[in-house]
Amino acid sequence: MLYTFFFLMLGAFVAALIALPLATAPYVPWWGTILIVAAELVFLRYALFRILGLMFAAFVSVGLRVGVQGMRGAKVDIHSLTVVPRPGPEMIVRPESGSVDDDVDDVDEDEDAEEKAAAEREAAEMRYVKLDCTVSPSAKAEASNWPVKHYDAGSFKLSSEGFAWPSFPPKDDETRTGEIVAAALVDGANTTPVALDKQLLGRQRLSLIFKCPPTLRGSAKLKFIVLTLARVEVP
């Protein structure tokens, strides 16, 4: 379905390029048709890859929206949103091994001293906020035949970004986006750290810690990939 959509867009674009000189040929002299074709070639020279990138970005965007179908209609109850210290290694679980991570920013050991220093400066400017919330997928989604009903904590993010045209590769505005760095399941007084890629089902109370830039304050959205689930006020 998505591949058909992409190739239909590409076919419509190519058809428009061919149709323009053919449609105008009866109304312009022969040299006018040549100028139109030359203009199209110049246009393709400078804009082809940008247009293809925009088309592919739209294709990817549609795919992402299909991917969040199981979370449509989900209810999120916000219990609290507070500034917290940088999470320690006991709060972060490695997705690939299940062991705790000793570095929130995951800086490679092979990086040179200058890159490490830049990463440390960036980390010092970041703020960490903890969101305590309860996520309840809609009854309609749970009762449907949709094959993907689970969700993972790593797909949540905070964003104050407004409307933006699709881009390829898809990229969030780093100055307006809070990335999740740690997650835990809350059961009464017990809090259990979980990997960000752990598959969750049904109603869950979650404790989510986001790394936010200094520019992310005030009104923002809690998103699951590209789907807005709730509005929050970032302190």
C-alpha positions in Angstrom: 0.0 0.0 0.0 2.7 2.5 1.0 4.9 1.5 -1.9 2.0 2.0 -4.2 1.4 5.5 -2.7 5.1 6.5 -3.2 5.2 5.2 -6.8 1.9 7.0 -7.6 3.4 10.3 -6.4 6.6 9.6 -8.5 4.5 8.7 -11.5 2.4 11.8 -11.2 5.6 14.0 -11.0 7.1 12.4 -14.1 3.7 12.6 -16.0 3.5 16.4 -15.2 7.0 16.9 -16.6 6.1 15.1 -19.8 2.6 16.7 -20.1 3.8 20.3 -19.8 5.7 20.6 -23.1 3.1 18.5 -24.9 0.2 20.5 -23.6 1.8 23.8 -24.5 3.2 22.8 -27.9 0.1 23.8 -29.9 0.3 27.3 -28.4 4.0 28.2 -28.6 6.5 28.1 -31.5 8.9 25.3 -31.7 11.6 27.2 -30.0 9.2 27.8 -27.1 8.8 24.1 -26.6 12.6 23.8 -26.6 12.8 26.5 -23.9 10.2 24.7 -21.8 12.1 21.5 -22.0 15.4 23.3 -21.2 13.7 25.0 -18.2 12.6 21.6 -17.0 16.1 20.2 -17.3 17.5 23.1 -15.3 14.7 22.6 -12.7 15.6 18.9 -12.4 19.3 19.7 -12.1 18.8 21.9 -9.0 15.6 20.5 -7.5 15.2 16.8 -8.4 16.8 15.3 -5.4 15.2 17.8 -3.0 11.8 17.0 -4.5 12.4 13.2 -4.3 13.6 13.7 -0.7 10.4 15.5 0.1 8.3 12.8 -1.6 10.2 10.0 0.2 9.8 11.9 3.5 6.0 12.1 3.0 6.1 8.3 2.3 8.0 7.7 5.5 5.6 10.0 7.4 2.7 7.9 6.2 4.5 4.8 7.3 5.1 6.2 10.8 1.5 7.2 11.2 0.4 3.6 10.3 2.9 2.4 12.9 1.2 4.3 15.7 -2.3 3.0 14.8 -2.4 0.9 17.9 -2.0 3.9 20.1 -4.6 6.1 18.5 -7.3 7.1 21.0 -5.0 6.2 23.9 -5.7 8.1 27.1 -2.8 9.5 29.1 -3.3 10.7 32.7 -0.5 13.1 33.8 0.3 12.7 37.5 3.4 15.0 37.7 6.2 16.5 35.7 9.2 17.6 37.6 12.9 18.5 37.2 15.1 15.7 38.5 18.9 15.1 38.7 20.6 13.2 35.9 19.5 9.5 36.2 22.1 7.1 37.7 23.2 3.8 36.1 20.8 1.9 38.3 17.9 3.6 36.5 18.9 2.9 32.9 18.6 -0.5 31.3 20.5 -1.4 28.1 18.1 -2.5 25.4 20.5 -5.0 23.9 21.6 -6.8 27.1 19.3 -5.8 29.9 22.2 -4.5 32.0 22.4 -1.1 33.4 24.0 1.7 31.4 26.7 3.7 33.1 26.5 6.6 30.7 23.3 8.4 29.8 24.8 10.1 26.8 26.5 6.9 25.5 29.6 8.7 24.3 32.0 6.3 22.5 35.3 5.5 24.2 37.1 6.0 20.9 36.0 9.7 20.6 38.9 12.1 21.0 39.2 14.5 23.9 37.7 17.4 22.1 34.6 15.5 21.2 34.3 14.2 24.7 34.6 17.7 26.1 31.9 19.0 23.7 29.6 16.2 24.8 30.2 17.0 28.5 29.4 20.7 27.9 26.3 19.7 26.1 25.3 17.3 28.9 25.9 20.0 31.4 23.4 22.3 29.6 20.7 19.6 29.5 17.9 19.3 32.0 16.2 16.1 33.1 12.5 16.0 33.7 10.5 13.1 35.0 7.0 12.4 33.8 4.8 10.3 36.0 1.8 9.2 33.9 -0.7 6.4 33.2 -1.1 5.2 29.6 -4.3 3.5 28.7 -4.7 2.3 25.1 -8.2 2.7 23.7 -10.6 -0.2 24.1 -11.3 0.0 20.4 -7.6 -0.5 19.5 -7.3 -3.4 21.9 -10.4 -5.1 20.5 -9.4 -4.6 16.9 -7.5 -7.0 14.6 -4.6 -4.6 14.3 -1.5 -6.8 14.5 0.7 -4.3 16.6 -0.9 -3.6 19.9 2.2 -3.3 22.1 4.1 -0.1 22.6 7.5 0.7 24.0 8.7 3.5 26.3 11.5 4.5 24.0 9.0 5.9 21.5 7.8 8.6 23.8 9.2 12.1 23.5 8.4 15.7 24.6 8.2 18.3 21.9 7.3 22.0 21.6 7.9 21.9 17.9 5.0 23.3 15.7 4.2 22.4 12.2 7.1 21.3 10.0 7.3 20.0 6.5 8.3 16.4 6.1 12.1 16.0 5.7 14.3 13.1 4.8 15.8 11.6 6.9 13.0 12.4 9.4 14.5 14.6 12.1 13.2 16.4 15.2 14.2 19.9 16.1 16.8 19.3 18.8 16.2 22.6 20.5 12.5 21.7 21.0 12.6 18.0 21.7 13.2 16.1 24.9 14.6 12.6 24.3 13.7 9.8 26.7 16.7 8.3 28.5 15.1 6.1 31.2 11.8 4.4 31.9 10.3 2.5 34.8 7.1 0.6 35.5 5.3 1.9 38.6 3.3 -0.5 40.7 2.2 1.2 43.9 5.4 2.0 45.9 7.5 -0.2 43.6 9.4 1.2 40.6 11.0 -1.2 38.2 13.4 0.2 35.5 12.8 -1.3 32.1 14.6 -1.2 28.8 13.3 1.5 26.4 12.5 -1.2 23.8 10.5 -3.4 26.2 7.2 -4.2 24.7 4.3 -3.1 26.9 0.7 -4.1 26.7 -2.5 -2.6 28.1 -2.8 0.0 30.8 0.5 0.9 32.5 1.7 3.5 34.9 5.1 4.8 33.8 7.9 6.9 35.1 9.6 8.5 32.1 12.8 10.6 32.3 13.5 12.9 29.4 16.7 14.8 28.5 15.6 18.3 27.5 17.5 21.2 26.0 17.3 24.6 27.9 15.0 25.9 25.2 12.3 23.3 25.9 10.1 25.0 28.5 6.4 25.8 28.9 3.7 24.3 26.8 4.8 21.0 25.0 3.3 17.8 23.7 3.8 14.3 24.9 4.2 12.3 21.7 4.4 8.6 20.7 6.6 8.7 17.6 4.5 11.3 15.6 1.2 10.9 17.5 0.3 13.6 20.1 -1.1 12.0 23.2 -1.3 14.8 25.8 -0.4 18.4 26.5 2.1 19.2 29.3 3.8 22.2 30.9 7.6 21.6 31.1 9.1 23.3 34.1 
